[in-house]
Amino acid sequence: MRFLIWLLDNMAKPHKKPYHLVAFLIQPFFTLLFYLKNFKKPHAKNIMWLFAIFYGFTFSVGIESQGADIVAYMSDIPKLNYLNLDLNGILVYYASSNEADILRTLLAFLVSKFTANGFYLVIVYSIIYGYFFSRNMWYVLDRLKGNTKFFTKILLFTLFLAIPLWNMNGFRFWTAAHVFIYGLLPFVFEQNRRSLIWCFVTPFVIHFSFLIILIPLVLYLVLGNKIKLYYVFFIVTLFFSEFNISQFNDVVNTYAPQQMAERARVYTGEEKVAELREEGRLNQHQAWHANYYGLGVKIPLMVFLIMIYWSNKKTIYKDEYLLRLLSFVLLFYGFANLLNTIPSGGRFTSIANLLTLSFMTLYFQNNIIKKNLLLYSRLATPFLLFFIVVALRLSWNSFSVMTVIGNPITAIFTFGENISLNDIIKGL
């Protein structure tokens, strides 16, 4: 432990020696905490990426996670390994799976050529997911100016947990979310249109449902910074209670490619929608914090957007940067509010939250904040802390003891046999 403390002290000094790698090999979790605190250091985002990979290496499937998507993905590996398909065989397998996404099938095929152990697939997932997660987080962190304010720290915690590392359990959708945001952030903040290629590739390679959130992006590209229009749209969507799913299905069946229309029916068929809404009513009997913690971030963010709009109404057109950011965020969040009325469409709210938190974090840190916003930030803090606590609690379902106290050497001996923190705590 003393040696680790010495390494951490040396990492605080400017030099080119790879102390960060040595410290990571000894204790990844504490090294990550050090670099989260010292996020401006050059190796910080790569330590985050390495820890994501280590998380995949020490991944555990808890009792409450048996129905997670990743369990089904892992179960494909021994089947594909046994079949030993060639390229033509995997194309037939892909066509028969009725999936519109390429990446998941391709990764399953490649991993199954070398092993029948599904946990190796999790490591591959963590490499991909961790890269985009770390780059998105540090896109914001690298643009913070001066000493970090207290409320900025709260926003940063919330930012990291909006679509957290352990959302890798739903690899297809949440990886698509981070890849989409990876392309979106440089466009929104820097007007880098070339980065949008990531947004337009995402629906066809990772998750088909992202076709629908290309709509607000294309609308913005066509209409530009119509902030009054977007603000009215945002306010109107706050009062939507239910989306007309039959009309939505008619549009999808008319204009979408057949394979994507068939896949969409898995989520938006009227019988499926009724089933999901009934499940939503049943979930209301779960612990109250599990049902409502998402509102702890959503409501403060929406109020912040309204307050920033009215606080800057006289000067907003003179500040092209603020005009562009607020215009896009209002449009995107309004569209997410519409999708939130569709069962399983609420996942897009997390993307709107992450985008809004990116904007809010930079806005509060890099600007002089008016008194009304400072007052509201104090009122919002307990709600954000509530979200942070519950979101961290969810990590226990796939974090193992080895994730927290182990290292890459010791983790070799428990690979594929780790027990989740949640199962251990509930078993005490």
C-alpha positions in Angstrom: 0.0 0.0 0.0 2.9 2.4 0.8 4.3 1.7 -2.7 1.0 2.5 -4.3 0.8 5.8 -2.3 4.4 6.6 -3.5 3.3 5.9 -7.1 0.3 8.1 -6.8 2.4 10.9 -5.4 4.8 10.6 -8.4 1.9 10.6 -10.8 1.1 14.1 -9.5 4.5 15.3 -10.8 5.2 16.1 -14.5 7.3 13.3 -16.1 7.2 10.8 -18.9 7.7 7.6 -16.9 4.7 5.2 -17.0 4.0 5.3 -13.3 0.3 5.3 -14.2 0.5 1.9 -15.8 2.4 0.4 -12.8 -0.2 1.8 -10.4 -3.0 0.5 -12.6 -1.5 -3.0 -12.6 -1.3 -2.9 -8.8 -4.7 -1.4 -8.1 -7.0 -0.3 -11.0 -9.9 1.0 -8.9 -7.9 3.4 -6.7 -5.8 4.5 -9.7 -9.0 5.3 -11.5 -10.2 7.3 -8.5 -7.0 9.3 -8.5 -7.3 10.2 -12.1 -10.9 11.1 -11.8 -9.9 13.6 -9.2 -7.0 14.7 -11.4 -8.8 14.5 -14.7 -6.7 17.1 -16.4 -3.6 14.9 -16.4 -2.7 13.5 -19.8 -3.2 9.8 -19.0 -6.6 10.2 -17.3 -9.0 9.3 -20.1 -6.9 6.2 -21.0 -7.0 5.1 -17.4 -10.7 5.3 -17.6 -10.6 3.2 -20.8 -8.3 0.6 -19.1 -10.6 0.4 -16.1 -13.6 -0.2 -18.4 -11.7 -3.2 -19.9 -10.8 -4.4 -16.4 -14.5 -4.2 -15.5 -15.2 -6.4 -18.5 -12.5 -8.8 -17.3 -14.0 -9.0 -13.8 -17.6 -8.8 -15.0 -20.2 -10.7 -13.0 -23.8 -11.7 -13.8 -25.9 -11.2 -10.7 -29.0 -13.1 -9.8 -31.1 -10.1 -10.7 -29.4 -9.7 -14.0 -30.2 -13.1 -15.4 -32.6 -11.6 -17.9 -30.2 -8.9 -19.1 -29.4 -8.7 -22.8 -25.7 -9.4 -22.2 -26.6 -12.9 -20.8 -28.3 -13.8 -24.1 -25.3 -12.4 -26.1 -22.9 -14.5 -24.1 -25.0 -17.6 -24.6 -24.6 -17.3 -28.3 -20.8 -17.9 -28.1 -20.8 -21.6 -27.2 -23.5 -22.2 -29.8 -21.6 -20.5 -32.6 -18.4 -22.1 -31.5 -20.0 -25.5 -31.8 -21.5 -24.8 -35.2 -18.1 -23.4 -36.4 -19.7 -21.4 -39.2 -17.8 -19.9 -42.1 -18.5 -16.5 -43.5 -21.4 -17.7 -45.6 -22.8 -19.5 -42.6 -22.7 -16.4 -40.5 -24.5 -14.4 -43.2 -27.3 -17.0 -43.1 -27.3 -16.9 -39.3 -27.5 -13.1 -39.5 -30.4 -13.1 -42.0 -32.3 -15.7 -39.9 -31.9 -13.7 -36.7 -34.2 -11.0 -38.0 -31.8 -8.4 -36.6 -31.1 -5.1 -38.5 -27.8 -4.5 -36.7 -24.4 -5.8 -37.9 -21.9 -5.2 -35.1 -23.3 -7.6 -32.5 -23.5 -10.5 -34.9 -20.0 -9.8 -36.3 -18.4 -9.7 -32.8 -20.2 -12.9 -31.8 -18.9 -14.6 -34.9 -15.3 -13.4 -34.4 -15.1 -14.3 -30.7 -16.7 -17.7 -31.3 -13.9 -18.6 -33.8 -11.5 -18.6 -30.9 -13.4 -19.6 -27.8 -16.7 -21.0 -26.4 -16.5 -18.9 -23.3 -19.0 -16.0 -23.5 -17.0 -13.9 -21.0 -14.4 -13.2 -23.6 -17.2 -11.5 -25.6 -17.7 -9.2 -22.6 -14.1 -8.1 -22.7 -14.5 -7.2 -26.4 -17.6 -5.3 -25.5 -15.8 -3.4 -22.8 -12.9 -2.4 -25.1 -15.4 -0.8 -27.5 -17.8 0.6 -25.0 -15.0 1.9 -22.8 -13.3 3.8 -25.6 -16.4 5.8 -26.5 -17.5 6.3 -22.9 -14.1 7.6 -21.9 -13.8 9.9 -25.0 -17.3 11.4 -24.4 -16.6 12.1 -20.7 -13.2 13.7 -21.4 -14.7 15.8 -24.3 -16.4 17.8 -21.5 -13.6 17.5 -18.9 -11.0 18.8 -21.3 -13.0 22.0 -21.9 -13.5 23.0 -18.2 -11.7 26.2 -17.3 -10.2 27.1 -13.9 -10.7 25.4 -10.6 -13.7 23.1 -10.5 -16.7 24.7 -8.7 -18.7 22.7 -6.2 -21.9 22.5 -8.4 -19.8 21.6 -11.4 -18.6 18.5 -9.4 -22.2 17.5 -8.8 -22.9 17.9 -12.6 -19.8 15.8 -13.5 -20.9 13.0 -11.2 -24.3 13.1 -12.8 -22.7 13.2 -16.3 -20.7 10.0 -15.7 -23.8 8.3 -14.5 -26.2 9.4 -17.2 -25.2 6.5 -19.3 -22.7 4.8 -17.0 -20.1 2.1 -17.6 -22.3 -0.7 -16.4 -24.9 0.1 -19.0 -22.7 -2.1 -21.1 -25.1 -4.9 -20.0 -27.3 -3.6 -22.8 -24.5 -3.5 -25.2 -26.3 -2.8 -28.5 -28.4 0.2 -27.5 -26.0 1.9 -25.0 -23.0 1.5 -27.2 -25.0 3.0 -30.0 -25.8 5.8 -27.6 -22.2 6.6 -26.8 -21.1 6.3 -30.5 -24.0 8.6 -31.5 -22.9 11.2 -28.8 -19.3 10.8 -29.9 -20.3 12.2 -33.2 -22.8 14.6 -31.9 -20.7 16.6 -29.3 -18.1 17.9 -31.8 -20.9 19.0 -34.1 -22.9 20.8 -31.4 -20.0 22.4 -29.6 -17.6 23.1 -32.5 -19.8 22.9 -35.7 -17.7 19.9 -36.9 -20.0 18.4 -39.4 -17.6 15.7 -40.4 -18.1 14.1 -37.0 -21.7 13.5 -37.8 -20.7 10.4 -39.8 -20.7 8.5 -36.5 -24.3 9.5 -36.0 -25.4 8.4 -39.4 -23.5 5.1 -39.2 -24.9 4.2 -35.8 -28.4 3.0 -36.8 -27.1 0.8 -39.6 -24.2 -0.8 -37.7 -25.0 -0.9 -34.0 -28.8 -0.3 -33.3 -31.5 0.4 -35.9 -33.7 2.4 -33.5 -31.3 5.3 -33.8 -32.8 6.1 -37.1 -35.6 7.9 -35.2 -33.3 10.3 -33.5 -31.7 11.3 -36.8 -35.0 13.2 -37.2 -34.1 16.1 -34.8 -30.6 16.2 -36.1 -31.7 16.5 -39.7 -34.4 19.1 -38.7 -31.7 21.2 -37.1 -29.4 20.9 -40.1 -32.3 22.2 -42.3 -33.8 24.8 -40.0 -30.8 26.1 -38.1 -31.0 28.0 -34.8 -34.8 28.7 -34.6 -34.6 28.9 -30.8 -38.1 30.3 -30.2 -39.6 27.5 -32.3 -37.6 24.9 -30.4 -38.4 26.4 -27.1 -42.2 26.3 -27.8 -41.8 22.7 -29.1 -39.9 21.7 -25.9 -42.6 23.2 -23.7 -45.4 21.6 -25.6 -43.8 18.1 -25.4 -43.8 18.4 -21.6 -47.5 17.9 -21.7 -47.6 14.9 -24.0 -48.9 11.8 -22.2 -49.2 9.2 -24.9 -47.9 8.8 -28.5 -50.2 7.5 -31.2 -48.4 4.2 -31.8 -50.6 3.1 -34.7 -49.8 6.2 -36.7 -46.1 5.7 -35.9 -46.2 2.1 -37.1 -47.9 3.2 -40.4 -45.1 5.6 -41.1 -42.4 2.9 -40.3 -44.2 0.3 -42.5 -44.5 2.8 -45.4 -41.0 4.3 -45.5 -38.6 2.0 -43.6 -36.7 -0.9 -45.3 -38.6 -4.2 -44.7 -36.0 -5.7 -42.4 -36.0 -2.6 -40.1 -39.8 -2.4 -40.2 -40.0 -6.0 -39.0 -37.5 -5.4 -36.3 -39.4 -2.2 -35.2 -42.5 -4.3 -34.7 -40.7 -6.2 -32.0 -40.8 -3.0 -30.0 -43.8 -1.0 -31.3 -46.4 -3.7 -32.3 -49.6 -2.7 -30.5 -49.8 -5.9 -28.5 -46.2 -5.5 -27.4 -46.8 -1.9 -26.5 -49.8 -2.9 -24.3 -47.6 -5.6 -22.7 -44.8 -3.1 -22.0 -47.2 -0.6 -20.5 -48.7 -3.3 -18.3 -45.2 -4.2 -17.1 -44.6 -0.5 -16.4 -47.7 -0.5 -14.1 -46.4 -3.6 -12.4 -43.0 -1.9 -11.9 -44.7 0.8 -9.8 -44.7 -1.8 -7.0 -40.9 -1.9 -6.9 -38.9 0.2 -4.4 -39.8 3.9 -4.9 -36.3 5.0 -5.5 -35.9 2.5 -8.4 -39.0 4.0 -10.1 -38.3 7.6 -9.5 -34.5 8.2 -9.5 -34.5 9.1 -13.1 -36.8 12.1 -12.4 -34.1 13.3 -10.0 -32.0 14.3 -13.0 -34.7 14.9 -15.7 -36.8 17.5 -13.9 -33.8 19.7 -12.7 -32.3 19.6 -16.2 -35.6 20.6 -17.9 -36.1 23.5 -15.4 -32.5 24.6 -16.0 -33.1 24.8 -19.7 -36.2 26.9 -19.2 -34.3 29.2 -16.8 -31.3 29.6 -19.0 -33.5 30.5 -21.9 -35.4 33.2 -20.0 -32.2 34.5 -18.2 -30.5 35.1 -21.5 -33.4 36.1 -23.6 -32.1 39.6 -24.3 -28.6 38.6 -25.1 -28.9 35.1 -26.6 -28.9 36.2 -30.2 -25.7 38.1 -29.7 -23.9 34.9 -28.4 -23.8 32.6 -31.4 -22.2 29.8 -29.3 -25.0 29.9 -26.6 -27.7 30.3 -29.3 -26.5 27.2 -31.2 -26.1 25.0 -28.1 -29.4 25.9 -26.5 -31.3 25.6 -29.8 -30.1 22.1 -30.4 -30.5 20.9 -26.8 -34.1 22.2 -26.7 -35.0 20.6 -30.0 -33.4 17.3 -29.0 -34.8 17.1 -25.5 -38.3 17.9 -26.8 -38.0 15.1 -29.3 -36.8 12.8 -26.5 -39.9 13.8 -24.5 -42.1 12.6 -27.4 -40.3 9.3 -27.5 -40.6 8.9 -23.8 -44.4 8.3 -24.3 -43.6 5.1 -26.2 -42.7 2.0 -24.1 -38.9 1.5 -24.3 -38.6 5.0 -25.9 -37.6 6.4 -22.5 -34.1 5.2 -23.1 -33.6 8.2 -25.5 -34.1 10.5 -22.5 -30.8 9.3 -21.2 -29.1 10.5 -24.4 -30.9 13.9 -24.0 -29.8 14.0 -20.4 -26.1 13.4 -21.3 -26.2 16.0 -24.0 -27.9 18.5 -21.7 -25.5 17.7 -18.8 -22.5 18.3 -21.2 -23.9 21.7 -22.0 -24.9 22.5 -18.4 -21.5 21.5 -17.0 -19.6 23.7 -19.3 -22.1 26.6 -18.9 -21.9 26.6 -15.1 -18.1 26.1 -15.0 -17.0 28.5 -17.7 -19.4 31.4 -17.2 -20.4 33.9 -14.5 -23.8 32.6 -13.3 -26.7 34.8 -12.5 -28.2 34.8 -9.0 -31.4 33.0 -9.9 -29.5 30.1 -11.4 -27.2 29.9 -8.4 -30.1 29.7 -6.1 -31.8 27.1 -8.2 -28.5 25.0 -8.4 -28.7 24.8 -4.6 -32.3 23.6 -4.8 -31.5 21.1 -7.5 -28.5 19.6 -5.7 -30.5 17.2 -3.4 -32.3 15.8 -6.4 -29.1 15.2 -8.4 -27.5 13.6 -5.3 -30.5 11.3 -5.1 -30.0 10.2 -8.7 -26.3 9.7 -8.1 -26.7 7.5 -5.1 -29.3 5.2 -6.8 -27.4 5.1 -10.1 -24.2 4.0 -8.2 -26.2 1.4 -6.4 -27.0 -0.2 -9.8 -23.3 -0.9 -10.4 -23.5 -3.6 -7.8 -25.3 -5.9 -10.2 -22.3 -6.4 -12.4 -19.3 -5.1 -10.3 -17.6 -7.9 -8.4 -15.3 -7.8 -5.4 -12.4 -8.3 -7.8 -13.4 -5.2 -9.8 -12.9 -3.1 -6.6 -10.0 -4.7 -4.8 -8.3 -6.9 -7.5 -5.9 -6.3 -10.3 -5.2 -7.8 -13.7 -3.1 -10.5 -12.2 -5.4 -11.7 -9.4 -8.4 -11.4 -11.7 -7.0 -14.2 -13.9 -7.9 -16.7 -11.2 -11.5 -15.7 -10.9 -12.2 -15.0 -14.6 -15.8 -16.0 -15.5 -16.6 -17.0 -11.9 -17.0 -13.6 -10.2 -20.0 -13.0 -7.9 -21.7 -9.6 -8.1 -21.5 -7.2 -5.1 -25.3 -7.2 -5.0 -25.5 -11.0 -4.5 -22.8 -10.9 -1.8 -24.4 -8.1 0.1 -27.9 -9.6 -0.1 -26.4 -13.0 1.0 -25.0 -11.6 4.2 
